[in-house]
């Protein structure tokens, strides 16, 4: 809530400075007219040194104010520039103006006749009312102006004791307190309105983002259904055709070849179904890690058992390194995650070799699956691990786009991360990074 209030406050300040400075030229002309009037009235009456200092101070205020207005209108600054530069500069100008006005009480009132003193009191009240209308929370000078100007007037009344000085002093105190109180109410209303506007804008942005995500998920799931109907039909139809070749009277070698092909086709269909089921279990948070000490060699044995035939069919050689490195993990979940990466490399890399390795570094173990195939497109890197998404070079290998997404989910379930890097020469290096010891809250994340 504090951060939201800070953002809202900054928005309010920047908006008020823009509104104040754009419309402040009328107040500038008013101050210029009053300054000229007082200068003409007191040039021969007031004490020379005090009068000269007052003229210099007011001239600096008027010149700085006009220069700021011209620059702001010609090249409007950003909100950050307003908060960093313009607000401190406005405070300096306003403080100088308030000090000069407070000092003018002691320069002009002692040499004024009763009628002119009444005029000066009216001008001081006008000055504060203008600040009330134009000054913002950014400059925060209204309270200081009330204290300086009215305090200076009250002090002079108490020292000189003109007629009705007590009544005038009380009126000035009430007048200043009223200005400050009304300004406070106005500020609260402005901040509430700005907060409501900011929250409405944030809600609109969140709704727009949610609609984009919903549309993406809808399109992805539509693609998933189409891919499922297409990719599942292919291996099942192929298996049916191969089984037709197993007929009595045909050569044993031809029957054996047909059975092998049918088995391979059914294996492809089984892997697709397993990918769907694994994704559904991850989405439903039905998986919980069973922690134990696992040697990388145990993962490698599973990969050999499940991926060797597919690698052989694609004429890809599997290599392993770091079998003795151990870590705490769930053997089944980690095995599935690595199998997904190896299966992805076999189907999509187009290379001749896949290296599966483990390396321990700084209290973590990184499992690598590195192929020597083609580089993936850099624009694919951000979406490779999203559900129902595939790289632009999938080709005829097909698939649902669930394998890498499942790997990311399984790694997160065990408190780890996964990612991909391009190798120096060619190919891609996918990795799973896990702690040597189990993550403290990993099991809670799965609940």
C-alpha angles and dihedrals in degrees: 000000000000092000091049091050090049092051091047091048092051090049091050093048094049092046093049093049090052092048093044098048095044092053098035097090090086090054088048091056090048092052090046091053093048092046091051091047093051092044091054093044097049105028090103098028108048128077107274101231096045091045092050092050091049092050092049093049095048091045090054090050093049095045094046092046093050093045091051091049092051094048092046093050095045096046114014110211127228122258090256092053090049092053094043104039116004099052095052089046092050090050091054093051093046094047090051090050092049093048092049092049092048091049092047089068090069092041099050110023097061091058097040129102118231094267093050091046089056088050091051092051089053091049091051090052089048090051092054093045090052089052090048090055099039108027117092137205086259095066092035092195104127094087092046090047091053092048095045101041100035091038090053091048092048092048091051091049091051091049100043096033099206119181113301091008093148093050091046092049091051091047091051091052092049091045092053094046090050092052092050093047094049091047090053092053091048091050093051091051092048093048092047091050091047092048091050090049092048092049090048090051091048091049091051091050092048091048092049090049091048091051090050091050091046091051091048092050091047092051091044093050091046088053089046093055091049092047092047093053091046102040095043093049093054099061093037092052090046091051090051091052092048092049089053086063092061098087133143113264096032121116116276091234092055091047091050091049091049091050092050091050092047090050091050092050092049089048090056090050090048092052091051092051091047090052090053093047092047091052092049092050091050092048091048091047089233094142124087124182118247102207123217139136108280128190116216088234090067089057090047092053090055091049091051091050097048104030107031095087093048091048091049092050089054092043091242121146118221117213128185134202135176098028093158096057110110135201140165112263145118106279095210096045094044091045091054092047093052092043089055091054093047092046089050091052093048094049102039113020098075090209134127101233139038120194118204111192145160129215131181120215134161097344094316137096120217119200112203131199106189125179132187096220130108123316116257118240112266091228088060094059096084095051104034091095096045119106116262091008126119137183122262092251100057093116120168094341089088122183137156099267091244103111099079092038089054090049091054091048093048092048091049089049088060094045094259141112136230135200147144137250132187114243123236096252110021140321132042135280115214117189144187116205119200135166120255087233121046117269111258097228100029095105091048090054089059095050 
